[in-house]
């Protein structure tokens, strides 16, 4: 990154702090050999993995269980031309342990959509990267 570059790399701790404050992110995965991106609300678990809650009938479940995926969240302000983006890359797994599922049913992510028999998905925070954009308003 050059001195004049408006971007700044974020360290893992900064990335996870920002991620914990974001209400919605995007899971990036492969569906039928094509890239797919799904906006979804989420939360971070105590082990700093990303937790998703979705329908048991979701195509997402079949596509990502046991597979390495990316998860991205960001926040940008068009007025100040500033913001940040964080990407977590890790293996996605269904939460199948009954005690863990029960714990996460109370403390895990809430869905904006009503779900019966919701499925919980954990994305390990294996690789965490992020960038911050400092305002460049008026720059061309």
N, CA, C and O atoms as a GROMACS GRO file, in nm:
protein
  560
    1UNK      N    1   0.085  -0.117   0.000
    1UNK     CA    2   0.000   0.000   0.000
    1UNK      C    3   0.089   0.123   0.000
    1UNK      O    4   0.180   0.133   0.082
    2UNK      N    5   0.066   0.216  -0.089
    2UNK     CA    6   0.147   0.337  -0.097
    2UNK      C    7   0.101   0.438   0.008
    2UNK      O    8  -0.008   0.426   0.064
    3UNK      N    9   0.185   0.538   0.034
    3UNK     CA   10   0.151   0.641   0.131
    3UNK      C   11   0.026   0.717   0.091
    3UNK      O   12  -0.049   0.764   0.177
    4UNK      N   13   0.001   0.729  -0.038
    4UNK     CA   14  -0.114   0.805  -0.085
    4UNK      C   15  -0.239   0.719  -0.098
    4UNK      O   16  -0.346   0.770  -0.132
    5UNK      N   17  -0.226   0.592  -0.072
    5UNK     CA   18  -0.341   0.502  -0.079
    5UNK      C   19  -0.436   0.535   0.035
    5UNK      O   20  -0.394   0.544   0.150
    6UNK      N   21  -0.563   0.553   0.004
    6UNK     CA   22  -0.661   0.589   0.106
    6UNK      C   23  -0.702   0.469   0.190
    6UNK      O   24  -0.772   0.486   0.291
    7UNK      N   25  -0.661   0.349   0.152
    7UNK     CA   26  -0.695   0.229   0.227
    7UNK      C   27  -0.590   0.200   0.334
    7UNK      O   28  -0.472   0.227   0.315
    8UNK      N   29  -0.636   0.144   0.445
    8UNK     CA   30  -0.547   0.098   0.551
    8UNK      C   31  -0.586  -0.044   0.587
    8UNK      O   32  -0.703  -0.074   0.609
    9UNK      N   33  -0.488  -0.132   0.593
    9UNK     CA   34  -0.514  -0.270   0.633
    9UNK      C   35  -0.550  -0.273   0.781
    9UNK      O   36  -0.489  -0.203   0.862
   10UNK      N   37  -0.649  -0.354   0.815
   10UNK     CA   38  -0.691  -0.370   0.954
   10UNK      C   39  -0.633  -0.498   1.010
   10UNK      O   40  -0.624  -0.599   0.940
   11UNK      N   41  -0.594  -0.495   1.137
   11UNK     CA   42  -0.545  -0.619   1.198
   11UNK      C   43  -0.664  -0.705   1.241
   11UNK      O   44  -0.778  -0.659   1.239
   12UNK      N   45  -0.636  -0.828   1.278
   12UNK     CA   46  -0.741  -0.923   1.312
   12UNK      C   47  -0.833  -0.870   1.422
   12UNK      O   48  -0.955  -0.883   1.413
   13UNK      N   49  -0.774  -0.812   1.526
   13UNK     CA   50  -0.854  -0.761   1.638
   13UNK      C   51  -0.949  -0.651   1.593
   13UNK      O   52  -1.066  -0.650   1.631
   14UNK      N   53  -0.900  -0.557   1.511
   14UNK     CA   54  -0.985  -0.450   1.459
   14UNK      C   55  -1.097  -0.508   1.374
   14UNK      O   56  -1.212  -0.465   1.383
   15UNK      N   57  -1.062  -0.605   1.290
   15UNK     CA   58  -1.162  -0.668   1.203
   15UNK      C   59  -1.274  -0.730   1.284
   15UNK      O   60  -1.392  -0.709   1.254
   16UNK      N   61  -1.239  -0.806   1.386
   16UNK     CA   62  -1.340  -0.875   1.466
   16UNK      C   63  -1.424  -0.777   1.546
   16UNK      O   64  -1.543  -0.800   1.567
   17UNK      N   65  -1.365  -0.668   1.592
   17UNK     CA   66  -1.441  -0.564   1.663
   17UNK      C   67  -1.546  -0.502   1.570
   17UNK      O   68  -1.661  -0.486   1.609
   18UNK      N   69  -1.506  -0.469   1.449
   18UNK     CA   70  -1.599  -0.411   1.353
   18UNK      C   71  -1.707  -0.511   1.313
   18UNK      O   72  -1.824  -0.477   1.302
   19UNK      N   73  -1.666  -0.634   1.292
   19UNK     CA   74  -1.760  -0.739   1.253
   19UNK      C   75  -1.867  -0.759   1.360
   19UNK      O   76  -1.984  -0.780   1.328
   20UNK      N   77  -1.827  -0.751   1.486
   20UNK     CA   78  -1.922  -0.771   1.597
   20UNK      C   79  -2.030  -0.664   1.600
   20UNK      O   80  -2.137  -0.686   1.657
   21UNK      N   81  -2.003  -0.548   1.540
   21UNK     CA   82  -2.099  -0.438   1.540
   21UNK      C   83  -2.191  -0.437   1.418
   21UNK      O   84  -2.290  -0.364   1.416
   22UNK      N   85  -2.160  -0.516   1.318
   22UNK     CA   86  -2.238  -0.514   1.193
   22UNK      C   87  -2.362  -0.602   1.207
   22UNK      O   88  -2.352  -0.713   1.260
   23UNK      N   89  -2.476  -0.556   1.160
   23UNK     CA   90  -2.598  -0.637   1.170
   23UNK      C   91  -2.616  -0.738   1.057
   23UNK      O   92  -2.681  -0.841   1.075
   24UNK      N   93  -2.557  -0.709   0.942
   24UNK     CA   94  -2.578  -0.793   0.823
   24UNK      C   95  -2.445  -0.810   0.751
   24UNK      O   96  -2.363  -0.719   0.746
   25UNK      N   97  -2.426  -0.929   0.696
   25UNK     CA   98  -2.308  -0.956   0.614
   25UNK      C   99  -2.350  -1.039   0.494
   25UNK      O  100  -2.469  -1.055   0.467
   26UNK      N  101  -2.251  -1.090   0.422
   26UNK     CA  102  -2.278  -1.170   0.302
   26UNK      C  103  -2.195  -1.296   0.306
   26UNK      O  104  -2.073  -1.290   0.322
   27UNK      N  105  -2.260  -1.410   0.292
   27UNK     CA  106  -2.186  -1.535   0.282
   27UNK      C  107  -2.161  -1.559   0.133
   27UNK      O  108  -2.251  -1.549   0.050
   28UNK      N  109  -2.036  -1.590   0.101
   28UNK     CA  110  -1.993  -1.610  -0.038
   28UNK      C  111  -1.956  -1.757  -0.052
   28UNK      O  112  -1.870  -1.807   0.019
   29UNK      N  113  -2.023  -1.825  -0.145
   29UNK     CA  114  -2.006  -1.969  -0.159
   29UNK      C  115  -2.026  -2.010  -0.304
   29UNK      O  116  -2.052  -1.926  -0.391
   30UNK      N  117  -2.014  -2.138  -0.330
   30UNK     CA  118  -2.034  -2.190  -0.465
   30UNK      C  119  -2.164  -2.269  -0.468
   30UNK      O  120  -2.187  -2.358  -0.386
   31UNK      N  121  -2.250  -2.236  -0.565
   31UNK     CA  122  -2.376  -2.309  -0.584
   31UNK      C  123  -2.381  -2.357  -0.728
   31UNK      O  124  -2.383  -2.276  -0.821
   32UNK      N  125  -2.383  -2.487  -0.745
   32UNK     CA  126  -2.385  -2.548  -0.878
   32UNK      C  127  -2.271  -2.494  -0.965
   32UNK      O  128  -2.292  -2.457  -1.080
   33UNK      N  129  -2.153  -2.492  -0.907
   33UNK     CA  130  -2.028  -2.451  -0.974
   33UNK      C  131  -2.022  -2.303  -1.009
   33UNK      O  132  -1.934  -2.260  -1.084
   34UNK      N  133  -2.115  -2.223  -0.957
   34UNK     CA  134  -2.115  -2.079  -0.983
   34UNK      C  135  -2.103  -2.002  -0.852
   34UNK      O  136  -2.150  -2.050  -0.748
   35UNK      N  137  -2.042  -1.884  -0.855
   35UNK     CA  138  -2.034  -1.805  -0.733
   35UNK      C  139  -2.173  -1.759  -0.690
   35UNK      O  140  -2.257  -1.725  -0.773
   36UNK      N  141  -2.195  -1.758  -0.559
   36UNK     CA  142  -2.322  -1.711  -0.503
   36UNK      C  143  -2.292  -1.624  -0.382
   36UNK      O  144  -2.197  -1.649  -0.307
   37UNK      N  145  -2.372  -1.521  -0.363
   37UNK     CA  146  -2.358  -1.430  -0.250
   37UNK      C  147  -2.496  -1.414  -0.189
   37UNK      O  148  -2.593  -1.383  -0.258
   38UNK      N  149  -2.505  -1.434  -0.057
   38UNK     CA  150  -2.633  -1.425   0.012
   38UNK      C  151  -2.622  -1.330   0.130
   38UNK      O  152  -2.546  -1.356   0.223
   39UNK      N  153  -2.697  -1.218   0.129
   39UNK     CA  154  -2.699  -1.132   0.247
   39UNK      C  155  -2.770  -1.205   0.360
   39UNK      O  156  -2.872  -1.271   0.339
   40UNK      N  157  -2.716  -1.192   0.482
   40UNK     CA  158  -2.776  -1.263   0.595
   40UNK      C  159  -2.733  -1.195   0.725
   40UNK      O  160  -2.620  -1.147   0.737
   41UNK      N  161  -2.824  -1.192   0.822
   41UNK     CA  162  -2.782  -1.139   0.951
   41UNK      C  163  -2.706  -1.248   1.026
   41UNK      O  164  -2.720  -1.366   0.997
   42UNK      N  165  -2.625  -1.207   1.122
   42UNK     CA  166  -2.529  -1.298   1.185
   42UNK      C  167  -2.489  -1.244   1.321
   42UNK      O  168  -2.530  -1.135   1.360
   43UNK      N  169  -2.408  -1.320   1.391
   43UNK     CA  170  -2.340  -1.271   1.511
   43UNK      C  171  -2.209  -1.348   1.525
   43UNK      O  172  -2.188  -1.449   1.458
   44UNK      N  173  -2.122  -1.299   1.612
   44UNK     CA  174  -2.000  -1.370   1.644
   44UNK      C  175  -2.022  -1.450   1.771
   44UNK      O  176  -2.083  -1.401   1.866
   45UNK      N  177  -1.972  -1.573   1.773
   45UNK     CA  178  -1.980  -1.656   1.893
   45UNK      C  179  -1.861  -1.623   1.983
   45UNK      O  180  -1.774  -1.545   1.945
   46UNK      N  181  -1.859  -1.681   2.101
   46UNK     CA  182  -1.751  -1.655   2.196
   46UNK      C  183  -1.615  -1.699   2.142
   46UNK      O  184  -1.513  -1.644   2.183
   47UNK      N  185  -1.612  -1.796   2.051
   47UNK     CA  186  -1.484  -1.840   1.991
   47UNK      C  187  -1.450  -1.757   1.867
   47UNK      O  188  -1.355  -1.789   1.795
   48UNK      N  189  -1.527  -1.651   1.842
   48UNK     CA  190  -1.509  -1.557   1.731
   48UNK      C  191  -1.542  -1.616   1.594
   48UNK      O  192  -1.502  -1.561   1.491
   49UNK      N  193  -1.613  -1.727   1.592
   49UNK     CA  194  -1.664  -1.778   1.465
   49UNK      C  195  -1.791  -1.700   1.430
   49UNK      O  196  -1.857  -1.644   1.517
   50UNK      N  197  -1.824  -1.699   1.301
   50UNK     CA  198  -1.944  -1.632   1.251
   50UNK      C  199  -2.059  -1.732   1.260
   50UNK      O  200  -2.046  -1.846   1.214
   51UNK      N  201  -2.171  -1.689   1.317
   51UNK     CA  202  -2.288  -1.775   1.329
   51UNK      C  203  -2.402  -1.722   1.243
   51UNK      O  204  -2.432  -1.603   1.244
   52UNK      N  205  -2.464  -1.812   1.168
   52UNK     CA  206  -2.578  -1.780   1.083
   52UNK      C  207  -2.696  -1.865   1.127
   52UNK      O  208  -2.677  -1.977   1.175
   53UNK      N  209  -2.816  -1.814   1.110
   53UNK     CA  210  -2.938  -1.890   1.136
   53UNK      C  211  -3.018  -1.888   1.006
   53UNK      O  212  -3.042  -1.782   0.948
   54UNK      N  213  -3.059  -2.006   0.960
   54UNK     CA  214  -3.132  -2.013   0.834
   54UNK      C  215  -3.234  -2.125   0.839
   54UNK      O  216  -3.243  -2.199   0.937
   55UNK      N  217  -3.308  -2.137   0.734
   55UNK     CA  218  -3.412  -2.240   0.722
   55UNK      C  219  -3.350  -2.375   0.691
   55UNK      O  220  -3.252  -2.382   0.616
   56UNK      N  221  -3.405  -2.483   0.745
   56UNK     CA  222  -3.352  -2.616   0.711
   56UNK      C  223  -3.373  -2.650   0.564
   56UNK      O  224  -3.308  -2.742   0.512
   57UNK      N  225  -3.462  -2.579   0.496
   57UNK     CA  226  -3.488  -2.603   0.353
   57UNK      C  227  -3.400  -2.517   0.262
   57UNK      O  228  -3.413  -2.524   0.140
   58UNK      N  229  -3.314  -2.438   0.320
   58UNK     CA  230  -3.231  -2.345   0.243
   58UNK      C  231  -3.131  -2.418   0.155
   58UNK      O  232  -3.068  -2.515   0.197
   59UNK      N  233  -3.116  -2.370   0.031
   59UNK     CA  234  -3.011  -2.422  -0.057
   59UNK      C  235  -2.873  -2.396   0.002
   59UNK      O  236  -2.778  -2.470  -0.024
   60UNK      N  237  -2.863  -2.292   0.083
   60UNK     CA  238  -2.737  -2.258   0.146
   60UNK      C  239  -2.683  -2.374   0.229
   60UNK      O  240  -2.563  -2.403   0.224
   61UNK      N  241  -2.768  -2.440   0.302
   61UNK     CA  242  -2.726  -2.552   0.389
   61UNK      C  243  -2.657  -2.660   0.308
   61UNK      O  244  -2.548  -2.705   0.343
   62UNK      N  245  -2.720  -2.701   0.202
   62UNK     CA  246  -2.662  -2.809   0.119
   62UNK      C  247  -2.533  -2.765   0.052
   62UNK      O  248  -2.445  -2.848   0.027
   63UNK      N  249  -2.520  -2.638   0.022
   63UNK     CA  250  -2.403  -2.590  -0.052
   63UNK      C  251  -2.280  -2.567   0.036
   63UNK      O  252  -2.168  -2.578  -0.012
   64UNK      N  253  -2.299  -2.536   0.165
   64UNK     CA  254  -2.182  -2.493   0.243
   64UNK      C  255  -2.140  -2.586   0.356
   64UNK      O  256  -2.030  -2.568   0.409
   65UNK      N  257  -2.219  -2.684   0.394
   65UNK     CA  258  -2.181  -2.769   0.508
   65UNK      C  259  -2.050  -2.842   0.480
   65UNK      O  260  -2.042  -2.922   0.386
   66UNK      N  261  -1.949  -2.814   0.560
   66UNK     CA  262  -1.818  -2.878   0.546
   66UNK      C  263  -1.728  -2.815   0.442
   66UNK      O  264  -1.621  -2.868   0.412
   67UNK      N  265  -1.769  -2.702   0.386
   67UNK     CA  266  -1.697  -2.638   0.276
   67UNK      C  267  -1.636  -2.506   0.325
   67UNK      O  268  -1.692  -2.440   0.413
   68UNK      N  269  -1.522  -2.467   0.269
   68UNK     CA  270  -1.463  -2.337   0.300
   68UNK      C  271  -1.541  -2.229   0.223
   68UNK      O  272  -1.562  -2.239   0.102
   69UNK      N  273  -1.583  -2.127   0.297
   69UNK     CA  274  -1.660  -2.016   0.240
   69UNK      C  275  -1.596  -1.885   0.285
   69UNK      O  276  -1.506  -1.884   0.368
   70UNK      N  277  -1.644  -1.777   0.228
   70UNK     CA  278  -1.605  -1.644   0.274
   70UNK      C  279  -1.729  -1.576   0.330
   70UNK      O  280  -1.841  -1.601   0.287
   71UNK      N  281  -1.707  -1.490   0.426
   71UNK     CA  282  -1.814  -1.410   0.484
   71UNK      C  283  -1.764  -1.266   0.489
   71UNK      O  284  -1.656  -1.240   0.542
   72UNK      N  285  -1.842  -1.174   0.434
   72UNK     CA  286  -1.801  -1.034   0.426
   72UNK      C  287  -1.906  -0.946   0.491
   72UNK      O  288  -2.026  -0.967   0.474
   73UNK      N  289  -1.860  -0.846   0.565
   73UNK     CA  290  -1.947  -0.742   0.618
   73UNK      C  291  -1.875  -0.609   0.599
   73UNK      O  292  -1.752  -0.604   0.595
   74UNK      N  293  -1.954  -0.504   0.587
   74UNK     CA  294  -1.893  -0.373   0.566
   74UNK      C  295  -1.985  -0.263   0.612
   74UNK      O  296  -2.102  -0.286   0.644
   75UNK      N  297  -1.930  -0.145   0.615
   75UNK     CA  298  -2.009  -0.025   0.641
   75UNK      C  299  -1.939   0.089   0.568
   75UNK      O  300  -1.820   0.113   0.588
   76UNK      N  301  -2.013   0.159   0.486
   76UNK     CA  302  -1.957   0.271   0.410
   76UNK      C  303  -2.050   0.391   0.420
   76UNK      O  304  -2.172   0.376   0.428
   77UNK      N  305  -1.992   0.508   0.418
   77UNK     CA  306  -2.065   0.634   0.420
   77UNK      C  307  -2.034   0.707   0.290
   77UNK      O  308  -1.921   0.752   0.268
   78UNK      N  309  -2.133   0.719   0.204
   78UNK     CA  310  -2.111   0.782   0.073
   78UNK      C  311  -2.078   0.931   0.088
   78UNK      O  312  -2.005   0.986   0.005
   79UNK      N  313  -2.130   0.995   0.190
   79UNK     CA  314  -2.106   1.138   0.209
   79UNK      C  315  -1.959   1.166   0.241
   79UNK      O  316  -1.898   1.255   0.182
   80UNK      N  317  -1.903   1.089   0.334
   80UNK     CA  318  -1.763   1.110   0.373
   80UNK      C  319  -1.667   1.023   0.292
   80UNK      O  320  -1.546   1.035   0.305
   81UNK      N  321  -1.722   0.937   0.209
   81UNK     CA  322  -1.643   0.844   0.128
   81UNK      C  323  -1.544   0.768   0.216
   81UNK      O  324  -1.424   0.761   0.188
   82UNK      N  325  -1.598   0.712   0.324
   82UNK     CA  326  -1.515   0.636   0.417
   82UNK      C  327  -1.591   0.512   0.462
   82UNK      O  328  -1.713   0.504   0.447
   83UNK      N  329  -1.518   0.418   0.517
   83UNK     CA  330  -1.582   0.298   0.568
   83UNK      C  331  -1.483   0.186   0.584
   83UNK      O  332  -1.362   0.207   0.586
   84UNK      N  333  -1.536   0.065   0.596
   84UNK     CA  334  -1.451  -0.052   0.618
   84UNK      C  335  -1.516  -0.176   0.557
   84UNK      O  336  -1.637  -0.180   0.531
   85UNK      N  337  -1.434  -0.276   0.535
   85UNK     CA  338  -1.480  -0.406   0.487
   85UNK      C  339  -1.396  -0.514   0.555
   85UNK      O  340  -1.274  -0.502   0.564
   86UNK      N  341  -1.463  -0.619   0.602
   86UNK     CA  342  -1.395  -0.731   0.668
   86UNK      C  343  -1.438  -0.860   0.599
   86UNK      O  344  -1.556  -0.879   0.570
   87UNK      N  345  -1.342  -0.948   0.573
   87UNK     CA  346  -1.370  -1.079   0.514
   87UNK      C  347  -1.316  -1.187   0.606
   87UNK      O  348  -1.200  -1.184   0.647
   88UNK      N  349  -1.402  -1.284   0.638
   88UNK     CA  350  -1.364  -1.402   0.715
   88UNK      C  351  -1.369  -1.520   0.619
   88UNK      O  352  -1.468  -1.540   0.550
   89UNK      N  353  -1.262  -1.598   0.615
   89UNK     CA  354  -1.259  -1.718   0.532
   89UNK      C  355  -1.238  -1.837   0.624
   89UNK      O  356  -1.143  -1.840   0.703
   90UNK      N  357  -1.327  -1.936   0.613
   90UNK     CA  358  -1.316  -2.053   0.699
   90UNK      C  359  -1.417  -2.159   0.662
   90UNK      O  360  -1.503  -2.138   0.576
   91UNK      N  361  -1.404  -2.273   0.726
   91UNK     CA  362  -1.493  -2.386   0.700
   91UNK      C  363  -1.629  -2.363   0.767
   91UNK      O  364  -1.636  -2.324   0.883
   92UNK      N  365  -1.734  -2.387   0.692
   92UNK     CA  366  -1.871  -2.376   0.743
   92UNK      C  367  -1.919  -2.514   0.785
   92UNK      O  368  -1.901  -2.612   0.712
   93UNK      N  369  -1.981  -2.522   0.901
   93UNK     CA  370  -2.037  -2.649   0.948
   93UNK      C  371  -2.172  -2.624   1.014
   93UNK      O  372  -2.194  -2.519   1.074
   94UNK      N  373  -2.260  -2.720   1.002
   94UNK     CA  374  -2.387  -2.712   1.072
   94UNK      C  375  -2.363  -2.738   1.220
   94UNK      O  376  -2.280  -2.823   1.256
   95UNK      N  377  -2.434  -2.668   1.305
   95UNK     CA  378  -2.427  -2.693   1.449
   95UNK      C  379  -2.521  -2.809   1.478
   95UNK      O  380  -2.643  -2.794   1.471
   96UNK      N  381  -2.464  -2.924   1.510
   96UNK     CA  382  -2.545  -3.045   1.532
   96UNK      C  383  -2.549  -3.088   1.678
   96UNK      O  384  -2.638  -3.164   1.717
   97UNK      N  385  -2.455  -3.041   1.759
   97UNK     CA  386  -2.454  -3.075   1.901
   97UNK      C  387  -2.577  -3.012   1.967
   97UNK      O  388  -2.598  -2.891   1.959
   98UNK      N  389  -2.659  -3.094   2.032
   98UNK     CA  390  -2.785  -3.045   2.088
   98UNK      C  391  -2.766  -2.938   2.195
   98UNK      O  392  -2.839  -2.839   2.197
   99UNK      N  393  -2.668  -2.957   2.284
   99UNK     CA  394  -2.645  -2.858   2.389
   99UNK      C  395  -2.598  -2.725   2.329
   99UNK      O  396  -2.642  -2.618   2.370
  100UNK      N  397  -2.509  -2.733   2.232
  100UNK     CA  398  -2.461  -2.611   2.166
  100UNK      C  399  -2.574  -2.543   2.089
  100UNK      O  400  -2.587  -2.421   2.092
  101UNK      N  401  -2.656  -2.622   2.021
  101UNK     CA  402  -2.769  -2.567   1.947
  101UNK      C  403  -2.865  -2.496   2.042
  101UNK      O  404  -2.915  -2.388   2.011
  102UNK      N  405  -2.889  -2.556   2.157
  102UNK     CA  406  -2.978  -2.495   2.257
  102UNK      C  407  -2.919  -2.363   2.307
  102UNK      O  408  -2.991  -2.263   2.318
  103UNK      N  409  -2.790  -2.362   2.338
  103UNK     CA  410  -2.723  -2.239   2.384
  103UNK      C  411  -2.734  -2.129   2.279
  103UNK      O  412  -2.768  -2.015   2.310
  104UNK      N  413  -2.705  -2.165   2.154
  104UNK     CA  414  -2.706  -2.066   2.047
  104UNK      C  415  -2.847  -2.023   2.009
  104UNK      O  416  -2.866  -1.914   1.954
  105UNK      N  417  -2.946  -2.105   2.038
  105UNK     CA  418  -3.084  -2.067   2.011
  105UNK      C  419  -3.124  -1.946   2.095
  105UNK      O  420  -3.211  -1.868   2.057
  106UNK      N  421  -3.058  -1.932   2.211
  106UNK     CA  422  -3.088  -1.820   2.301
  106UNK      C  423  -2.991  -1.704   2.284
  106UNK      O  424  -3.030  -1.588   2.298
  107UNK      N  425  -2.865  -1.733   2.253
  107UNK     CA  426  -2.765  -1.627   2.248
  107UNK      C  427  -2.712  -1.600   2.108
  107UNK      O  428  -2.638  -1.504   2.087
  108UNK      N  429  -2.748  -1.684   2.013
  108UNK     CA  430  -2.696  -1.672   1.877
  108UNK      C  431  -2.769  -1.569   1.795
  108UNK      O  432  -2.844  -1.487   1.849
  109UNK      N  433  -2.749  -1.572   1.665
  109UNK     CA  434  -2.811  -1.471   1.578
  109UNK      C  435  -2.962  -1.488   1.572
  109UNK      O  436  -3.015  -1.598   1.581
  110UNK      N  437  -3.030  -1.376   1.557
  110UNK     CA  438  -3.174  -1.380   1.534
  110UNK      C  439  -3.198  -1.355   1.385
  110UNK      O  440  -3.125  -1.280   1.321
  111UNK      N  441  -3.298  -1.419   1.333
  111UNK     CA  442  -3.330  -1.402   1.192
  111UNK      C  443  -3.431  -1.289   1.175
  111UNK      O  444  -3.519  -1.271   1.260
  112UNK      N  445  -3.419  -1.215   1.068
  112UNK     CA  446  -3.516  -1.112   1.038
  112UNK      C  447  -3.643  -1.174   0.980
  112UNK      O  448  -3.746  -1.108   0.970
  113UNK      N  449  -3.633  -1.299   0.941
  113UNK     CA  450  -3.747  -1.372   0.886
  113UNK      C  451  -3.793  -1.474   0.989
  113UNK      O  452  -3.709  -1.534   1.058
  114UNK      N  453  -3.924  -1.496   1.002
  114UNK     CA  454  -3.968  -1.600   1.095
  114UNK      C  455  -3.925  -1.738   1.044
  114UNK      O  456  -3.950  -1.774   0.929
  115UNK      N  457  -3.859  -1.815   1.132
  115UNK     CA  458  -3.811  -1.947   1.093
  115UNK      C  459  -3.861  -2.051   1.192
  115UNK      O  460  -3.853  -2.032   1.314
  116UNK      N  461  -3.913  -2.160   1.140
  116UNK     CA  462  -3.946  -2.275   1.224
  116UNK      C  463  -3.830  -2.373   1.214
  116UNK      O  464  -3.778  -2.397   1.105
  117UNK      N  465  -3.791  -2.428   1.325
  117UNK     CA  466  -3.684  -2.529   1.326
  117UNK      C  467  -3.558  -2.477   1.257
  117UNK      O  468  -3.503  -2.543   1.169
  118UNK      N  469  -3.514  -2.360   1.296
  118UNK     CA  470  -3.397  -2.298   1.233
  118UNK      C  471  -3.273  -2.384   1.247
  118UNK      O  472  -3.256  -2.457   1.344
  119UNK      N  473  -3.188  -2.375   1.147
  119UNK     CA  474  -3.059  -2.443   1.145
  119UNK      C  475  -2.952  -2.337   1.171
  119UNK      O  476  -2.958  -2.226   1.118
  120UNK      N  477  -2.855  -2.373   1.253
  120UNK     CA  478  -2.744  -2.282   1.282
  120UNK      C  479  -2.620  -2.329   1.208
  120UNK      O  480  -2.589  -2.448   1.203
  121UNK      N  481  -2.549  -2.234   1.150
  121UNK     CA  482  -2.426  -2.261   1.075
  121UNK      C  483  -2.313  -2.183   1.140
  121UNK      O  484  -2.329  -2.065   1.173
  122UNK      N  485  -2.199  -2.248   1.157
  122UNK     CA  486  -2.080  -2.185   1.212
  122UNK      C  487  -1.975  -2.174   1.102
  122UNK      O  488  -1.947  -2.271   1.033
  123UNK      N  489  -1.917  -2.055   1.087
  123UNK     CA  490  -1.805  -2.035   0.995
  123UNK      C  491  -1.683  -2.003   1.081
  123UNK      O  492  -1.679  -1.900   1.149
  124UNK      N  493  -1.584  -2.091   1.078
  124UNK     CA  494  -1.462  -2.070   1.155
  124UNK      C  495  -1.393  -1.943   1.106
  124UNK      O  496  -1.392  -1.913   0.987
  125UNK      N  497  -1.336  -1.868   1.199
  125UNK     CA  498  -1.266  -1.745   1.160
  125UNK      C  499  -1.119  -1.777   1.135
  125UNK      O  500  -1.030  -1.728   1.205
  126UNK      N  501  -1.094  -1.859   1.034
  126UNK     CA  502  -0.959  -1.902   1.000
  126UNK      C  503  -0.872  -1.787   0.951
  126UNK      O  504  -0.769  -1.757   1.010
  127UNK      N  505  -0.914  -1.725   0.844
  127UNK     CA  506  -0.842  -1.610   0.788
  127UNK      C  507  -0.934  -1.489   0.801
  127UNK      O  508  -1.048  -1.492   0.756
  128UNK      N  509  -0.884  -1.384   0.863
  128UNK     CA  510  -0.963  -1.262   0.883
  128UNK      C  511  -0.882  -1.145   0.828
  128UNK      O  512  -0.771  -1.118   0.874
  129UNK      N  513  -0.938  -1.077   0.729
  129UNK     CA  514  -0.871  -0.962   0.669
  129UNK      C  515  -0.968  -0.845   0.661
  129UNK      O  516  -1.090  -0.864   0.659
  130UNK      N  517  -0.915  -0.727   0.656
  130UNK     CA  518  -1.002  -0.611   0.645
  130UNK      C  519  -0.926  -0.489   0.597
  130UNK      O  520  -0.804  -0.480   0.605
  131UNK      N  521  -1.005  -0.396   0.546
  131UNK     CA  522  -0.949  -0.268   0.499
  131UNK      C  523  -1.041  -0.156   0.543
  131UNK      O  524  -1.163  -0.169   0.546
  132UNK      N  525  -0.978  -0.046   0.576
  132UNK     CA  526  -1.050   0.075   0.610
  132UNK      C  527  -1.022   0.178   0.501
  132UNK      O  528  -0.908   0.194   0.458
  133UNK      N  529  -1.125   0.247   0.458
  133UNK     CA  530  -1.112   0.354   0.360
  133UNK      C  531  -1.124   0.487   0.432
  133UNK      O  532  -1.227   0.517   0.492
  134UNK      N  533  -1.019   0.564   0.428
  134UNK     CA  534  -1.022   0.698   0.486
  134UNK      C  535  -1.092   0.789   0.386
  134UNK      O  536  -1.076   0.772   0.265
  135UNK      N  537  -1.168   0.882   0.432
  135UNK     CA  538  -1.241   0.972   0.345
  135UNK      C  539  -1.154   1.038   0.241
  135UNK      O  540  -1.048   1.092   0.272
  136UNK      N  541  -1.200   1.034   0.118
  136UNK     CA  542  -1.127   1.098   0.008
  136UNK      C  543  -1.219   1.195  -0.065
  136UNK      O  544  -1.204   1.218  -0.185
  137UNK      N  545  -1.313   1.251   0.008
  137UNK     CA  546  -1.412   1.339  -0.053
  137UNK      C  547  -1.343   1.448  -0.135
  137UNK      O  548  -1.254   1.518  -0.086
  138UNK      N  549  -1.384   1.460  -0.257
  138UNK     CA  550  -1.329   1.560  -0.347
  138UNK      C  551  -1.208   1.514  -0.426
  138UNK      O  552  -1.164   1.584  -0.517
  139UNK      N  553  -1.154   1.397  -0.394
  139UNK     CA  554  -1.037   1.347  -0.469
  139UNK      C  555  -1.082   1.287  -0.600
  139UNK      O  556  -1.188   1.225  -0.607
  140UNK      N  557  -1.003   1.304  -0.703
  140UNK     CA  558  -1.036   1.247  -0.834
  140UNK      C  559  -0.914   1.182  -0.891
  140UNK      O  560  -0.919   1.127  -1.002
   0.00000   0.00000   0.00000
